[in-house]
Amino acid sequence: MAVRQINSVNPATEEVIAQFTPHAPAAVDAAVERASLAARKWRTVPVPERAEHLKRAAALLRADRDRLAALITEEMGKPIAEAEAEVDKSAWCCEYYALQGPELLMHQPVATGATRSHVAFDPLGLVLAVMPWNYPLWQVFRFAPPALLAGNGAVLKHASNVPRCALAIADIWDRAGCPPGLFTTLLVGPDAVPDLIADPRIHAVTLTGSTEVGAAVAAMAAHHLKPQVLELGGSDPFIVLADADVPAAAAAAVSARMHNTGQSCISAKRFIVEETVVEEFTDAFAAGVAALAMGDPFRRDVTIGPLARSGLRSDLVDQVERSTAAGARVVTGGTVPDGPGYFYVPAVLDQVTPAMAVAAEETFGPVAAVVSAKDPAQAVDIANATEFGLGAALWTTDLERADRLIPGIEAGAVFVNGIVASDPRLPFGGIKRSGYGRELGAFGLRQFTNVKSVWIGPAHNAQSHPLSE
């Protein structure tokens, strides 16, 4: 069913901020055609010139920091200091690729005897980006700077609850001097995605979202033989071994779980702690969570805002209730406060087993599950006992043992004695039902390119490749 209205709702007050009429099919077709023409022009622009547009986008992000952060906070409830940090990180990503990207896209010579051979990285064309609401700027800027620098165009179908952020992002690229329509935002509902994927002017798809939506999008893209990058759900383990600095691990755990009010695919969600230190860790962790300030996300002392939608809160309540019915214990929080807004008091549960809902399912909000393990081997086994494989954190002072354990941890990233985070310099993505493909780093830059082998023989006395005979 087509979406009749796209509403921007303040999740802290439940008030409608703005309403938009979705783009009609004819307007979508015209916008995609405009983007396709812009992408064909853009691919001929030298890479260093493309990089200048990224620099301008970074400068615009920094100049508009206050306005953009306020948009994020109003539309999805992120505490204002975190929203400002999101704008800063988006600018950093543009700057990183503007400075480092041109070299990463240079032809790579390959020794093939007397001939001249190299690998080239050509753009694919127009990339459809289906993006989520939880990091409404960063999720898009994680994709856009490398994709555009590589010579592609972009069509954005953003989450319907952040339409003003979606329009602001397109405005940044327009004001950065990109060809008109090179980065196009479509205000459409999810029903428009199948036709966009099928459109021959779309050459690739990137999606960040739930595993279920990712599977559907992957099937559609595969049907049309279009490459995809999928960053999907996560239930990241946070492993604390007995020799870890437990107070430091517990303090980090608060941010690892509760940043963005727990609404992050790479939030630590399952805290797997060796049994000899599990009580010490849980007490310190719960105390840190209980001390967090919840309320109006525009207040600078607030670190827990509302959930972005009412359904997210209902899902959390259900997961906690099913887990406590199975024997988990709520150490702190876990209640719905009175008053407007989609708030949920952040919770820590212990005595959790891997089969309980808060450990077996992805919890998208401020709920943490503490699971006890008898030794490091069992901790890794529990960490891997999930359908997800996005990130993992390992806390230990024995770095040699960490080196031995890391290969056995099934995740796209492992952070030792630190919080899992995305970084423009490092590839980002998951395995198993957390998706495939990579964003960021050199791998992300080349993800939407044609990795073209070029073999050049002598101009005279032409020869065939020796292996062809």
Protein Blocks (a to p, Z undefined) as FASTA:
>chain_A
ZZfbdcdddfklopafbdcddddfklmmmmmmmmmmmmmmmmmpcfklmmmmmmmmmmmm
mmmmmmmmmmmmmmnopafklmmmmmmmmmmmmmmmmmmmmmmmpccdddehjaccdddd
ddfbjadddddfklmmlmmmmmmmmmmmnopacdddddfklmmmmmmmmmmmmmnopaeh
kaccddddfklmmmmmmpmkbgbdcddddfklmmmmmmmmmmnopacddddddddddddd
fkbcfklmmmmmmmmmmgghhpafklcfbdcddfklmmmmmmmmmmmmmmpccdjfkbmk
bcbdcdfbfklmmmmmmmmmmmmmnopacfbgjiacededjddcddddehiafkbmklmp
ccedjdddddddfbfklmmmmmmmcfbdfbdcdddfblklmmmmmmmpccfbdcehiacd
ddfkbccddehjnogcjeehjklmmmmcccdddddddfbhpacdfklZZ
